[in-house]
């Protein structure tokens, strides 16, 4: 810290001495020399003028008559040393004679850069001491008015006839006058250069936004700060040398340009310190780091004073000195804390050191004061935004390289181990099984066993107790499995709740015995967070060489045996059998055929009428799904709906059936069409929108649509899905509970859900038709009484005989459906059947007979 302060104080002292020497030299200057006029008619489209002019420095606000001023002493050649104010308030006058030695009139724009000088007066007159002066004002005070008219830079336009000579006098007045340049531009060249410059600045702003966006996508705070630092550097360059911001918002940026220079400079050094602390993970409370960050905040606080004072020179000098001190202190912090920087950050540290060197180089060259010609050219070529691009790329590449190295190490660690249970993973299991099979082929082992295991009811446990409990259950299961395997065996986690055990050097009998022992041990209860969970494991086993001699075949056969154990509900140890593969292949073929059937709309709807028992009138039809295979055979839904639910097609098939039923029922008078709704449709949360869409497309009145819901699907509904049911009834759609009486939650469903009809389970009706008495008859009577108590209509399903219908009339049932009314029929036959069907209950037996024939 002390060394940095000494350096800053020494630099300030040298600047002060230099300013005094320059002032003394200026005071001893000579009168204005009558130098040859500068010819503007040359081939150059942009002619630098300042170095060929003369300069006079006067006290600040010492504004005199131009004619008297030209006769004073103190005029010097306008070199960099003579015209730079070195942070001192001053007024600088520049003058020269310009002529047109060409044979044609010419026009030239005398453009002053940089534009940040607060007051500029550019005057000219013919080369005659008695001629009047013509003055054009410029500078920050006039930028707001000029930016929307011609230019955002102070400019004097000269139009010279052949042989005409004029004298130009330029006054630059500010708290600090930076090194200035005056250039004579051909109008077309100046317009082109200004346009290209604005395009370049716009491109730099877009590039800054793109780089910041890319760094922000990394979601790493250090890289986001790096992008912010780059944006600040671009902003600094825009207000220091650029014109775009002033051209776009002159009223804001023109008056605040010098203040923004100080603020952007302070923010740049502060952000660089913060980036260092974040990327290198330096402890913020360590003394060295705390000094660096505190110094950065002090620099920003001092810079904000530029908005509240007219003495910009003092503020900018203070900010420049503080920033330079901070930059000198920066390597001390980084290298003195080298031992605390993580080893994986070495590349980032080197990249930051390179960036620091670039920033220091720019800061030293961009500071005020006389410079050699070489340094002046280098200063004009260097741009902080371009340099910061290189710094960002270097740091980003270093961070990416470090990230890739970390990811490579992490991937290597995870390549052979499951991150949750710490068991070997699938890759490790495959390699172990491959080595065991190779030993088997070489005759070193007599046999080998592969066990596939998963947890029974794991999904329900996850849904009930949460995924955190599910993860701990997996770990407990893995720990128990790890204890069960012997040295030389392998237990691994494949994915989710699936595990594998490889038993090398085991005969088939031994493999079966181990599998049974594991099954008993794994079925013992698990205690997770005080909750006792029963989650045994189903096991499928395959043995080599009987069930295969390669790893892929054995693992597939063991998985097939596990699937068979879970499919038939035994949830026990199952050994692979060839017929299991055939059944699995059939299931897979059925899945693929279902996908194709849905794509080609190979499904059909058949309709079974419903009669009202009070008068025998046909009141509705129920849509029944059928699948017509390529060989024209019809398949009942019981053979494929379970598979459709497994492969996630049941909801799509239900949506198709809903739309088709609504479309086909439009022309059937006032009949109600009943459509079954599957549990996946209810859970999807899209049922309300699908019903609205089907009704809108078909034109079917909502009152003619009835949705049949099962007790099981209603009981499992989430609160969000339950909210759809009142909205469906508000549309006018009727709701019915299908298979009522088959479950154990019937009364609870009636209390929770508002429905219109109950469809009595066919089991109760079948018992009634078969003449069974006692409990079945009493149950049916109770169900009908419950329906009447709740004010609901009842429909008896699968009524086969007129006698059954008569008995249902006596018990008070409202409607019947079944072969006693009509057989299910295609949509094309419904209209004709309605015309032929008996209309009264007295002819129901005749109608049943007709239905049977149809």
HELIX and SHEET records of a PDB file:
HELIX    1   1 UNK A    2  UNK A   27  1                                  26    
HELIX    2   2 UNK A   50  UNK A   52  5                                   3    
HELIX    3   3 UNK A   66  UNK A   70  1                                   5    
HELIX    4   4 UNK A   80  UNK A   83  1                                   4    
HELIX    5   5 UNK A  140  UNK A  146  1                                   7    
HELIX    6   6 UNK A  187  UNK A  217  1                                  31    
HELIX    7   7 UNK A  221  UNK A  240  1                                  20    
HELIX    8   8 UNK A  244  UNK A  248  1                                   5    
HELIX    9   9 UNK A  250  UNK A  279  1                                  30    
HELIX   10  10 UNK A  287  UNK A  303  1                                  17    
HELIX   11  11 UNK A  304  UNK A  307  5                                   4    
HELIX   12  12 UNK A  312  UNK A  336  1                                  25    
HELIX   13  13 UNK A  338  UNK A  340  5                                   3    
HELIX   14  14 UNK A  343  UNK A  345  5                                   3    
HELIX   15  15 UNK A  346  UNK A  366  1                                  21    
HELIX   16  16 UNK A  373  UNK A  381  1                                   9    
HELIX   17  17 UNK A  384  UNK A  415  1                                  32    
HELIX   18  18 UNK A  426  UNK A  441  1                                  16    
HELIX   19  19 UNK A  458  UNK A  465  1                                   8    
HELIX   20  20 UNK A  467  UNK A  484  1                                  18    
HELIX   21  21 UNK A  508  UNK A  522  1                                  15    
HELIX   22  22 UNK A  551  UNK A  567  1                                  17    
HELIX   23  23 UNK A  578  UNK A  600  1                                  23    
HELIX   24  24 UNK A  637  UNK A  639  5                                   3    
HELIX   25  25 UNK A  641  UNK A  646  1                                   6    
HELIX   26  26 UNK A  650  UNK A  665  1                                  16    
HELIX   27  27 UNK A  679  UNK A  684  1                                   6    
HELIX   28  28 UNK A  687  UNK A  698  1                                  12    
HELIX   29  29 UNK A  702  UNK A  704  5                                   3    
HELIX   30  30 UNK A  711  UNK A  715  1                                   5    
HELIX   31  31 UNK A  719  UNK A  731  1                                  13    
HELIX   32  32 UNK A  746  UNK A  752  1                                   7    
HELIX   33  33 UNK A  762  UNK A  769  1                                   8    
HELIX   34  34 UNK A  775  UNK A  789  1                                  15    
HELIX   35  35 UNK A  802  UNK A  811  1                                  10    
HELIX   36  36 UNK A  827  UNK A  836  1                                  10    
HELIX   37  37 UNK A  841  UNK A  843  5                                   3    
HELIX   38  38 UNK A  844  UNK A  853  1                                  10    
SHEET    1   A 5 UNK A  30  UNK A  31  0                                        
SHEET    2   A 5 UNK A  73  UNK A  77 -1                                        
SHEET    3   A 5 UNK A  54  UNK A  58 -1                                        
SHEET    4   A 5 UNK A  90  UNK A  99 -1                                        
SHEET    5   A 5 UNK A  38  UNK A  39  1                                        
SHEET    1   B 7 UNK A  30  UNK A  31  0                                        
SHEET    2   B 7 UNK A  73  UNK A  77 -1                                        
SHEET    3   B 7 UNK A  54  UNK A  58 -1                                        
SHEET    4   B 7 UNK A  90  UNK A  99 -1                                        
SHEET    5   B 7 UNK A 165  UNK A 174 -1                                        
SHEET    6   B 7 UNK A 119  UNK A 126 -1                                        
SHEET    7   B 7 UNK A 134  UNK A 138 -1                                        
SHEET    1   C 4 UNK A  46  UNK A  48  0                                        
SHEET    2   C 4 UNK A 181  UNK A 186 -1                                        
SHEET    3   C 4 UNK A 106  UNK A 113 -1                                        
SHEET    4   C 4 UNK A 155  UNK A 160 -1                                        
SHEET    1   D 5 UNK A 490  UNK A 495  0                                        
SHEET    2   D 5 UNK A 498  UNK A 504 -1                                        
SHEET    3   D 5 UNK A 448  UNK A 455 -1                                        
SHEET    4   D 5 UNK A 537  UNK A 544 -1                                        
SHEET    5   D 5 UNK A 573  UNK A 575  1                                        
SHEET    1   E 2 UNK A 526  UNK A 528  0                                        
SHEET    2   E 2 UNK A 531  UNK A 533 -1                                        
SHEET    1   F 9 UNK A 634  UNK A 636  0                                        
SHEET    2   F 9 UNK A 618  UNK A 628 -1                                        
SHEET    3   F 9 UNK A 603  UNK A 612 -1                                        
SHEET    4   F 9 UNK A 815  UNK A 817 -1                                        
SHEET    5   F 9 UNK A 793  UNK A 796  1                                        
SHEET    6   F 9 UNK A 757  UNK A 760  1                                        
SHEET    7   F 9 UNK A 734  UNK A 740  1                                        
SHEET    8   F 9 UNK A 705  UNK A 710  1                                        
SHEET    9   F 9 UNK A 672  UNK A 676  1                                        
SHEET    1   G 4 UNK A 634  UNK A 636  0                                        
SHEET    2   G 4 UNK A 618  UNK A 628 -1                                        
SHEET    3   G 4 UNK A 603  UNK A 612 -1                                        
SHEET    4   G 4 UNK A 825  UNK A 826 -1                                        
END                                                                             
